[in-house]
Amino acid sequence: MLGIVNELAKIHDDITLISNIKDPSKVAQNVKLIPVHFETTRQDKRKFQFLLGAFDYKKLNRSFPELLEKLKWTFQPLDRHSQFIFFEYLDNSIGYWLKKNGIIEGYINDVHGIASNEFDFQAKKTQSFAAKLQFLLKKKISQKLDKKVFGNAKGIIYASQAMDDYFKKLYPDLKNKKNYHLPYLLNYQNVKPFDPELVEKLRKELGIEASDFVFLFAGAYKETGGIQDLIRAFDKVAVTHPQAKLILIGDGPTFEECKILIHSQKAASRIYLQGRQPYDYLSSYQELADVLVCPDRQNLFSDLIVHVKYLDALVSGKIVINGSFKSVMEINEDKPLSLLFKPSDINDLAEKMKESIAHYEDLSEKFKDAKDYTLENLNYTKYISNLVEK
């Protein structure tokens, strides 16, 4: 959101951001910032989306009267015919709600997620019949919500051509909307140099030697994240490469499962489970590593959206291993940026990891321009014209 807003502010002086953002310094100075000052819990958000998906918007009016009045007051100074863009999944629903209540004339939705796909994935995974029914009900409600919200939008911002194709096949009426392509891209504010002192501190704490070959994962621990696959693949690599080590950063729903899995591996002593770390530490951990791995399993979300962690990895200047998803192939079409493996194929992932060790110098040379290419081309400055020229 901030990447888009700050780039728009370079072109237009009449940009207003209505948000609960905690740090206003991240917003360009010429952006008019209107704080909402209305906190909602996760439970509130789930209730909001369920009610709007399952019932008429007037049901929401009765269930969230204070929020409606707050939003009426917040939007009152603005011209209701202005171009309003809603970035987050909940915000998209609020855009629809505001339109139905006559507070704004129309809205554009930024679509960077597929809630129904996540519920479908969970339904297929669970062994509980009751849980399966619950996830399938959530999937149906989320699809009804998407159809309402997207169907009433003036335009849709898609994260990739693959996402554009997917949603228009699922909801044919969207073919009549204005469509914009704006993938997840690099936000320059997130690109920070590594801290030499922190790098040395981490090197000593983890016992990383100059002769070691270090793989790094940094991201969310979830079923589609593929961390379990990476752990198993590393065990295959470690058998023939005693200098190999693996650092894992992050947390999430599958963290404990991964922790148990590590202890069952032969190379468990060479896997360093670091847990959640400050984002500002990321570049220093990257500096410790020789190769960064994004091991996501095959899933619809990754096929349609380039993960931010892939861009974070590319700007490290290190060799990157990533799944060959449709969205990733779109940004690798003009220039190969990383080693690619077949998602969910542990053996192929292991082979790419072994290749990165055996041919490290050649691959470093092959991908030496990936960082500069990413900084120069995969950013909102380059892509913002996709949004403003329609």
Secondary structure, DSSP 8 states (H G I E B T S, - for coil): -HHHHHHHHHH-S--EEEE--S-GGGS-TTSEEEE------HHHHHHHHHHHHHS-HHHHHHH-HHHHHHHHHHHTTS-TTS--EE-SHHHHHHHHHHHHTTSSS--EEEE---HHHHHHHHHHH---HHHHHHHHHHHHHHHHHHHHHHHT-SEEEESSHHHHHHHHHH-GGGGGSEEEE----B-GGG-----HHHHHHHHHHHT--TT-EEEEEES---GGG-HHHHHHHHHHHHHH-TTEEEEEE--STTHHHHHHHHHTSTTGGGEEEEE---GGGHHHHHHH-SEEEE---S-HHHHHS--HHHHHHHTTTSEEEEE--HHHHHHTSSS--SEEE-TT-HHHHHHHHHHHHHTHHHHHHHTTTHHHHHHHHSBHHHHTHHHH--
